[in-house]
């Protein structure tokens, strides 16, 4: 699961925006010589030499404890190895049998389970999911959610984090979790918005249809038939597997992260060894069969890989559970996975009968984990590719100046308390004079913005790279940015009045005015008391000032208080649960009192203009305070901070 989810979401996103120099004009003047890349034979010996030279360096430079890798080719396991330590203090090395948390790659096991039941006629991909549930998913847009929508992350659900984890209780409760249905913010089947909830719901449907607990189902129908002996979705792990489980770390040199407990466990709780993941990859590459064991029909396995939903034919889409990528001229189907500590990728290239799995047991020091760089270097070594020269086609499609602006990610919260955290982490597209663009959240390994040049028809390709961004304009003139991960997320442009910059400007200016007024109020009161002039020291004026301070303090307390509840937990989202509700409601009621009480600063400002004893600057100050209170009320309302549903 992607904390790609929680961070992906709050760091903007987690997850899905991974990784420049020069201009097209400069290249035209002094074209760089094209050097044909060297292709290496993909053999066990060469792969081991290559990875032995690269992975230990990644571990050392990124402060990562350990990693595990498996490579399969043509139905065989050609490489599996562990690097570094599974337990730093005990100096326990990572081995091919060491178990790592694979995060959202767990989803592929859920989708495999779904397709087994589809084969048996027990599930229909296009039936209303309510057919299989003991509660109702609302038809918010007059249209049902189907299993196909869930598999392609098009159920329309907004992002939720409450109750996804169970770190505080240690008790997994999938049934309760899925019954808290998130609001739908998109019509089902339209906008891709990666959803842990949607996959958890699918797992619950598997449980209902099979009349078997989901963890038992995958054990009996996937793990056991494939001989996956070092794999479990149970939390905590069975005692006999404890000895194989790697410890997780934020930094390899830091303290261990406790075993992470997930309520929505079909979306991301599995622990697996690289040896076992190799078996899973071989099965999917071999038409649902591993050696003599067939757990999916060949046509079903092919359907999972080839049934693709796209937002635009020029960009990557999503198959039935696998998301599409393209690199070095090849179609890749993949899934990534992130927990707080573990970061994993699984890539399949069906045309080459190749599978690659990697997992790190630490987040490390970089802004991104090194898995993407490892995969790119692997492909460049064994499947080298020279991208065609950028051919800028002026005057076709959307130009840089037209697409510039602020964009909000589709994986977001619109109607809950979390809106502020997704709304204030928008992406900014900037146009350059040479016609190229830069996207604020797309940076390279060096931390610098990546540049994308227009190649016509609203498509921009990375300078000296392969990734593409496609911009689409709908009939109403709204612009959508589809990155290479467009199978699971897109970015939608917002008006300047809805941009993060505007929201933050209003909030920042209003907060500064009120904080300054609160800080200076005792000083002003002391001066009035010391140098009593008879101008202001009258009961009505004094009470209005006191009421103004109370209303200001209440509004600030609500906003900063709610932020103080959530922000420290963004690095540990498994602790965001119902235990926070009482504190959040307290801050909300304080804010409501402040909002109602804002009539006092308004009255205070009004009386200052009718009071002949008040100076001009004093009137301006009281007016600014009243307007600042109104601005904070608007900000809190726009960010849904008054939302009473507690479904965040």
C-alpha positions in Angstrom: 0.0 0.0 0.0 1.3 3.1 -0.8 2.2 5.4 2.0 2.2 6.4 -1.4 -0.9 6.7 0.2 -0.4 8.5 3.3 2.7 10.4 2.5 1.3 9.5 -0.8 -1.0 11.7 -0.4 0.3 14.4 1.9 3.8 14.8 0.5 1.7 15.2 -2.6 1.6 12.3 -3.6 2.7 10.0 -3.0 3.6 7.8 -5.0 3.2 7.9 -8.3 5.4 10.8 -9.3 8.9 9.5 -9.4 11.6 11.0 -11.1 17.7 18.0 -17.0 19.4 19.9 -18.4 19.7 21.7 -21.8 17.3 23.0 -24.3 16.2 21.9 -27.8 17.9 25.0 -29.2 21.2 24.2 -27.6 21.1 20.7 -29.0 20.4 22.0 -32.4 23.5 24.1 -32.3 25.8 21.4 -30.9 24.2 18.0 -31.3 25.6 15.4 -28.9 27.1 12.4 -30.6 24.8 9.3 -30.3 26.6 6.4 -28.7 25.0 3.1 -29.2 24.2 1.5 -25.9 25.8 -1.8 -25.1 23.5 -4.8 -24.5 24.6 -7.4 -21.9 23.4 -10.9 -21.9 20.9 -11.5 -19.1 22.5 -14.4 -17.4 22.6 -15.4 -13.8 26.4 -14.6 -13.6 26.0 -11.2 -15.2 23.0 -10.2 -13.1 24.7 -11.1 -9.9 27.9 -9.2 -10.8 25.8 -6.2 -11.8 23.6 -6.1 -8.7 26.5 -6.9 -6.4 28.2 -3.8 -7.7 25.1 -1.5 -7.4 22.9 -2.6 -4.4 25.5 -2.5 -1.6 26.4 1.0 -2.8 22.7 2.0 -2.6 22.4 0.6 0.9 25.4 2.5 2.1 24.7 5.9 0.5 21.0 5.9 1.3 21.4 4.6 4.9 19.3 1.5 4.3 19.6 -1.6 6.4 18.9 -4.3 3.7 17.3 -5.3 0.4 16.1 -8.4 -1.3 15.9 -9.1 -5.0 14.6 -11.8 -7.4 14.8 -12.0 -11.2 13.0 -14.6 -13.2 13.4 -15.2 -17.0 11.7 -17.7 -19.3 10.0 -19.5 -16.5 13.1 -19.9 -14.3 14.5 -18.2 -11.3 17.8 -16.9 -12.5 18.7 -14.7 -9.5 17.6 -14.3 -5.9 19.7 -12.7 -3.2 19.6 -10.6 0.0 21.8 -7.7 0.8 22.6 -6.0 4.1 20.9 -6.8 7.3 17.4 -8.0 8.3 18.2 -6.9 11.9 20.9 -4.3 12.3 21.5 -4.8 16.0 21.7 -8.6 15.8 23.7 -8.3 12.5 21.3 -10.8 11.0 21.9 -10.9 7.2 19.1 -10.7 4.6 18.8 -14.1 2.8 16.5 -15.1 -0.1 14.1 -16.5 2.5 14.0 -13.3 4.6 10.4 -11.9 4.6 9.8 -8.2 3.7 6.5 -6.3 3.9 5.5 -5.8 0.2 2.8 -3.1 0.8 0.5 -2.6 -2.1 1.9 -5.4 -4.1 -0.5 -7.3 -1.9 -3.2 -6.0 -4.1 -2.1 -8.3 -6.9 -2.9 -11.3 -4.7 -6.3 -9.8 -4.0 -7.0 -9.3 -7.7 -5.7 -12.9 -8.4 -8.2 -14.1 -5.8 -11.0 -12.1 -7.5 -10.2 -13.6 -10.9 -10.3 -17.1 -9.5 -13.8 -16.5 -8.4 -14.7 -14.9 -11.7 -13.5 -18.1 -13.4 -15.8 -20.1 -11.2 -18.8 -17.9 -12.1 -19.1 -16.6 -8.5 -18.2 -13.1 -9.3 -19.1 -10.8 -12.2 -16.7 -8.0 -12.9 -19.5 -5.7 -14.1 -22.1 -6.4 -11.5 -23.0 -3.9 -8.8 -20.8 -4.7 -5.8 -23.8 -4.4 -3.6 -24.8 -7.8 -5.0 -22.1 -9.4 -2.9 -22.2 -7.2 0.2 -24.1 -7.2 3.5 -24.3 -3.3 3.4 -24.8 -0.8 0.7 -22.3 1.3 -1.3 -24.4 4.4 -2.3 -25.1 5.2 -5.9 -24.0 8.8 -5.5 -23.9 9.5 -9.2 -26.9 7.2 -10.0 -24.4 4.5 -11.1 -23.2 1.4 -9.3 -19.6 0.6 -8.4 -18.4 -2.7 -10.0 -15.5 -5.0 -9.4 -13.9 -3.8 -12.6 -14.1 -0.3 -11.2 -12.3 -1.4 -8.0 -9.6 -3.3 -10.0 -8.9 -0.2 -12.1 -9.1 2.3 -9.2 -12.2 4.0 -10.7 -14.7 3.5 -7.9 -14.8 7.2 -7.5 -13.9 7.1 -3.7 -12.1 10.0 -2.0 -9.0 9.3 0.0 -9.5 8.1 3.6 -6.9 7.2 6.2 -9.0 6.8 9.4 -9.0 3.2 10.5 -6.8 1.9 7.6 -4.2 1.0 10.2 -4.7 -0.7 13.6 -1.4 0.1 15.2 -3.1 1.5 18.4 -5.2 -1.6 19.1 -3.3 -4.4 17.3 -6.7 -5.9 16.4 -7.6 -6.3 12.7 -11.2 -5.6 11.8 -11.7 -5.6 8.0 -15.5 -5.8 8.3 -15.8 -2.6 10.3 -13.3 -0.8 8.1 -15.1 -1.4 4.8 -18.5 -0.5 6.2 -17.2 3.1 6.6 -17.8 3.9 2.9 -15.9 7.0 1.8 -17.8 9.6 -0.1 -17.7 9.3 -3.9 -16.2 12.4 -5.5 -16.1 11.0 -9.1 -18.6 9.0 -11.1 -17.6 5.4 -11.1 -15.6 4.3 -14.1 -14.4 7.8 -15.0 -11.5 9.3 -13.1 -8.6 7.1 -11.8 -8.0 7.7 -8.1 -5.8 5.1 -6.4 -7.8 3.6 -3.5 -6.7 1.4 -0.7 -10.3 1.3 0.4 -11.5 -0.1 -3.0 -9.1 -3.0 -2.7 -10.0 -3.7 0.9 -13.6 -3.8 -0.2 -12.7 -6.3 -3.0 -11.0 -8.5 -0.4 -14.1 -8.4 1.8 -16.2 -9.4 -1.3 -13.8 -12.4 -1.8 -14.4 -13.3 1.8 -18.1 -13.1 1.5 -18.4 -14.9 -1.8 -16.0 -17.7 -0.9 -17.4 -18.0 2.7 -13.8 -18.0 3.8 -11.8 -15.4 5.8 -9.7 -13.5 3.2 -6.4 -14.5 4.9 -7.4 -18.1 4.9 -8.5 -17.9 1.2 -5.2 -16.6 -0.1 -3.3 -19.2 2.0 -5.4 -22.0 0.6 -5.8 -20.9 -3.0 -2.5 -19.0 -3.8 0.3 -19.5 -1.2 -0.1 -23.3 -0.7 -0.6 -24.3 -4.3 2.5 -22.2 -5.4 4.6 -23.4 -2.5 5.0 -19.9 -1.0 6.3 -21.1 2.4 7.6 -17.7 3.5 4.6 -15.6 2.8 1.8 -14.5 5.1 -0.9 -11.8 5.2 -1.7 -12.4 8.8 -1.0 -9.7 11.5 0.8 -10.4 13.6 2.8 -13.1 11.9 2.5 -16.7 12.8 5.2 -17.7 15.3 6.9 -20.1 13.0 7.5 -17.2 10.5 8.7 -14.7 13.0 12.3 -15.8 12.7 12.2 -15.1 8.9 10.7 -11.6 9.2 13.0 -8.6 8.5 12.9 -5.6 10.9 11.8 -2.4 9.3 13.6 1.0 9.6 13.2 4.6 8.6 17.0 4.8 8.5 19.2 1.8 8.7 21.2 3.6 11.4 18.1 4.4 13.3 15.6 2.7 15.5 13.4 -0.2 14.3 9.8 0.5 13.2 7.2 -1.8 14.9 5.5 -4.4 12.8 2.8 -2.4 11.0 -0.8 -3.5 11.5 -3.3 -2.8 8.7 -7.1 -3.1 9.0 -7.6 -2.9 5.2 -5.2 -5.8 4.9 -6.2 -7.0 1.4 -4.7 -3.7 0.2 -1.3 -4.0 1.7 -0.3 -6.2 4.7 1.5 -9.2 3.1 5.0 -10.3 4.1 6.9 -12.3 1.5 10.4 -13.5 0.7 12.0 -12.8 -2.6 12.0 -16.6 -3.3 8.3 -16.7 -2.9 7.7 -13.6 -5.0 9.7 -15.2 -7.8 7.1 -18.0 -7.8 4.2 -15.6 -8.0 5.9 -13.8 -10.9 6.6 -17.0 -12.8 3.0 -18.1 -12.4 1.7 -14.8 -13.9 4.2 -14.9 -16.7 3.4 -18.5 -17.5 -0.4 -18.1 -18.0 -1.4 -18.7 -14.4 0.7 -21.9 -14.0 3.8 -22.7 -11.9 5.4 -26.0 -12.9 2.5 -28.4 -12.8 0.1 -26.3 -10.7 -2.5 -24.1 -12.5 -4.2 -21.5 -10.2 -5.6 -19.4 -13.0 -6.7 -20.4 -16.5 -4.3 -19.1 -19.2 -7.1 -16.9 -20.7 -7.7 -15.4 -17.3 -4.1 -14.6 -16.7 -3.9 -13.0 -20.2 -7.1 -11.0 -19.5 -5.6 -9.6 -16.3 -2.5 -8.4 -18.2 -4.2 -7.1 -21.4 -7.6 -5.7 -20.4 -6.4 -2.1 -20.2 -8.3 1.1 -19.2 -6.8 4.4 -20.3 -7.6 8.0 -19.8 -5.9 8.7 -23.2 -4.6 6.3 -25.8 -1.2 8.1 -25.8 -0.5 7.4 -22.1 -0.1 4.4 -19.9 -3.2 2.9 -18.4 -4.1 0.1 -16.0 -4.9 -3.6 -16.7 -7.0 -5.6 -14.2 -4.9 -4.8 -11.2 -1.5 -4.4 -12.9 -0.6 -0.8 -13.8 1.0 -0.1 -17.1 4.4 1.4 -17.6 6.7 1.8 -20.6 10.4 2.1 -20.8 13.1 1.3 -23.3 10.5 0.6 -25.9 8.8 -2.1 -23.9 5.4 -2.5 -22.3 5.7 -3.2 -18.5 3.0 -4.2 -16.1 3.9 -3.5 -12.5 2.9 -2.7 -9.0 4.7 -0.9 -6.2 4.3 -1.1 -2.5 5.1 1.1 0.4 4.7 0.9 4.2 6.4 3.3 6.6 9.6 1.2 6.5 9.4 -1.1 3.5 9.5 0.0 -0.2 9.0 -2.6 -3.0 8.5 -2.9 -6.7 7.4 -5.8 -8.9 7.8 -5.5 -12.7 6.8 -8.0 -15.4 7.6 -7.7 -19.1 5.4 -10.3 -20.7 7.0 -10.0 -24.1 10.4 -10.9 -22.6 9.0 -13.4 -20.1 10.9 -11.4 -17.4 10.0 -10.6 -13.8 11.9 -8.4 -11.4 11.1 -7.9 -7.7 13.0 -5.7 -5.2 12.2 -4.6 -1.7 14.1 -2.4 0.8 13.5 -2.6 4.5 14.3 1.1 5.1 13.1 4.4 3.7 16.6 5.8 3.7 17.8 9.4 3.4 16.7 10.2 -0.2 13.5 11.9 -1.2 12.6 8.8 -3.1 13.7 5.1 -2.5 16.4 3.8 -4.9 14.2 1.1 -6.4 13.3 3.2 -9.5 16.9 4.0 -10.3 17.8 0.3 -9.8 15.1 -0.8 -12.3 16.1 1.8 -14.9 19.8 0.7 -14.7 18.7 -2.9 -14.9 16.7 -2.2 -18.1 19.5 0.0 -19.6 22.0 -2.9 -19.1 19.9 -5.7 -20.5 17.4 -4.0 -22.8 19.3 -0.8 -23.9 17.3 1.7 -25.9 18.0 5.0 -27.6 15.0 7.3 -27.5 14.1 9.1 -30.7 15.2 12.7 -31.0 12.7 15.1 -29.7 10.7 16.6 -32.6 9.0 19.6 -31.3 5.8 20.3 -33.3 4.9 23.9 -32.7 1.3 25.0 -32.9 -0.4 21.6 -32.2 -2.2 20.7 -29.1 -1.9 22.5 -25.8 1.2 24.7 -25.5 3.3 25.3 -22.3 1.6 28.6 -21.6 -1.8 27.0 -21.9 -1.2 24.2 -19.4 0.6 26.3 -16.8 -1.1 26.5 -13.5 -2.0 24.6 -10.3 -3.2 21.0 -10.4 -4.8 18.9 -7.7 -4.3 15.1 -7.6 -7.3 12.9 -8.2 -6.3 10.8 -5.2 -7.6 13.3 -2.7 -10.2 14.2 -0.1 -12.9 16.7 -1.1 -15.5 16.4 1.6 -13.6 15.5 4.8 -11.2 17.0 7.3 -8.3 15.8 5.2 -9.1 18.3 2.4 -6.6 20.8 3.7 -3.8 18.2 3.5 -4.5 17.3 -0.1 -5.6 20.7 -1.3 -2.5 22.4 0.0 -0.1 20.0 -1.8 -1.0 20.8 -5.3 1.3 20.4 -8.3 2.4 23.5 -10.1 3.2 23.4 -13.9 5.5 26.2 -15.0 6.1 27.3 -18.6 9.6 28.1 -19.7 10.5 30.6 -22.4 11.7 27.8 -24.7 8.3 26.1 -24.7 9.2 23.4 -22.1 7.5 22.9 -18.8 8.5 22.0 -15.3 6.2 20.3 -12.7 6.9 21.1 -9.1 6.5 17.6 -7.8 8.6 15.9 -10.5 12.2 16.1 -9.6 15.2 14.0 -10.6 17.5 12.0 -8.3 19.5 15.2 -7.9 16.5 17.0 -6.5 16.3 19.4 -9.5 13.1 19.8 -11.5 12.8 17.6 -14.6 12.0 19.4 -17.8 9.5 18.3 -20.4 9.6 19.5 -24.0 6.5 19.6 -26.3 6.4 16.9 -29.0 3.0 17.9 -30.3 -0.7 17.2 -29.7 -0.5 18.2 -26.0 2.3 15.7 -25.2 5.5 16.7 -23.4 8.5 14.3 -23.2 11.2 14.5 -20.6 14.4 16.2 -21.8 17.0 13.5 -22.0 14.5 10.9 -20.8 11.6 8.8 -21.8 8.7 9.7 -19.5 5.8 11.6 -21.0 3.0 13.9 -19.7 -0.2 14.2 -21.7 -2.5 17.2 -21.3 -6.2 16.8 -22.1 -8.9 19.5 -22.5 -12.5 18.4 -22.1 -15.6 20.0 -23.7 -15.9 22.4 -20.8 -12.4 23.6 -21.2 -11.0 21.9 -18.1 -7.5 20.6 -18.4 -6.2 17.3 -17.0 -2.6 16.3 -16.7 -2.0 12.6 -17.2 1.5 11.5 -16.1 3.0 8.2 -16.9 1.2 6.8 -13.9 -2.2 7.9 -15.4 -3.6 4.4 -14.9 -4.1 5.2 -11.2 -4.0 9.0 -10.8 -4.4 12.1 -12.8 -4.0 15.8 -12.0 -6.8 18.3 -12.6 -6.2 22.0 -13.1 -7.9 24.4 -10.6 -8.8 28.0 -10.9 -6.4 30.5 -9.3 -8.9 31.1 -6.5 -8.7 27.4 -5.7 -5.0 27.1 -5.8 -2.8 26.2 -2.8 -1.0 29.5 -3.1 -4.3 31.4 -2.8 -5.5 29.3 0.2 -2.1 29.6 1.9 -2.0 33.4 1.3 -5.4 33.9 2.8 -4.6 31.7 5.8 -1.2 33.1 6.3 -2.1 36.8 6.2 -5.2 36.3 8.3 -3.3 34.3 10.9 -0.5 36.8 11.2 -3.0 39.6 11.7 -4.8 37.8 14.5 -1.6 36.5 16.2 0.0 39.9 16.1 -3.2 41.4 17.6 -3.3 38.8 20.3 0.3 39.3 21.2 0.1 43.1 21.3 -3.2 43.2 23.1 -1.7 42.9 26.6 0.8 45.6 25.7 -1.9 47.9 24.5 -4.0 47.2 27.6 -1.0 48.0 29.9 -0.5 51.3 28.0 -4.1 52.2 28.3 -4.0 51.4 32.0 -0.8 53.3 32.6 -1.7 56.3 30.6 -5.4 56.3 31.1 -6.8 58.8 28.6 -10.5 58.3 29.1 -10.8 57.6 25.3 -11.1 53.8 25.4 -11.3 52.6 29.0 -15.1 52.3 28.9 -17.0 49.1 29.6 -18.6 48.5 26.1 -15.4 49.2 24.2 -13.3 47.1 26.6 -15.8 44.1 26.4 -15.8 44.4 22.6 -12.0 44.2 22.5 -12.0 41.2 24.9 -14.7 39.5 22.8 -12.7 40.1 19.6 -9.6 38.5 21.2 -11.6 35.5 22.3 -13.1 34.9 18.9 -9.7 35.3 17.2 -8.1 32.9 19.7 -10.9 30.3 19.2 -10.5 30.3 15.4 -6.8 30.0 15.5 -7.1 27.3 18.1 -9.4 25.2 15.9 -7.2 25.4 12.8 -3.8 24.9 14.5 -5.3 22.4 16.8 -6.6 20.2 14.0 -3.3 20.5 12.3 -1.5 19.5 15.5 -3.6 16.3 15.7 -2.9 15.2 12.1 0.6 16.5 11.2 2.6 14.4 13.7 0.7 11.3 12.5 1.4 11.7 8.8 4.7 9.7 9.4 2.7 7.0 11.2 -0.7 6.9 9.5 -1.5 3.5 11.1 -2.3 5.4 14.3 -5.0 7.6 12.7 -8.2 6.1 14.0 -11.4 6.9 16.0 -9.3 7.6 19.1 -8.8 11.1 17.6 -12.4 11.9 17.1 -13.1 13.4 20.6 -10.1 15.8 20.3 -11.0 16.8 16.8 -14.6 17.5 17.8 -13.4 19.6 20.7 -11.4 21.8 18.3 -14.3 22.0 16.0 -16.7 23.3 18.7 -14.1 25.8 19.8 -14.0 26.9 16.1 -17.8 27.0 15.9 -17.9 29.2 19.0 -15.3 31.5 17.4 -17.2 31.6 14.1 -20.4 32.6 15.8 -18.5 35.0 18.1 -17.0 36.8 15.0 -20.0 39.0 15.2 -18.1 40.7 18.1 -15.0 41.7 16.1 -17.4 42.9 13.3 -19.3 45.0 15.9 -16.0 46.2 17.3 -14.8 47.3 13.9 -18.1 49.1 13.2 -18.0 51.0 16.5 -14.5 52.1 15.9 -15.6 54.0 12.8 -18.4 55.7 14.7 -16.4 56.5 17.8 -14.9 60.0 17.3 -12.3 59.2 19.9 -10.7 56.4 17.8 -7.8 57.3 15.5 -7.6 56.3 11.8 -4.9 53.6 12.4 -7.0 52.1 15.2 -10.0 51.9 12.9 -7.9 50.2 10.2 -6.5 47.7 12.7 -10.0 46.7 14.1 -11.3 46.4 10.6 -8.4 44.2 9.6 -8.9 42.0 12.6 -12.6 41.5 11.7 -11.8 40.7 8.1 -9.1 38.3 9.3 -11.6 36.5 11.4 -14.0 36.2 8.4 -11.1 35.0 6.2 -10.3 32.2 8.7 -13.9 31.2 8.8 -13.9 31.0 5.0 -10.7 29.0 5.0 -11.9 26.5 7.6 -15.2 26.1 5.7 -13.4 25.7 2.3 -11.1 23.0 3.9 -14.1 21.2 5.5 -12.7 21.7 9.1 -16.3 22.0 10.4 -17.2 18.6 8.9 -18.9 16.5 11.6 -18.9 13.1 9.9 -15.5 12.1 11.2 -14.9 10.1 8.1 -11.4 11.4 7.3 
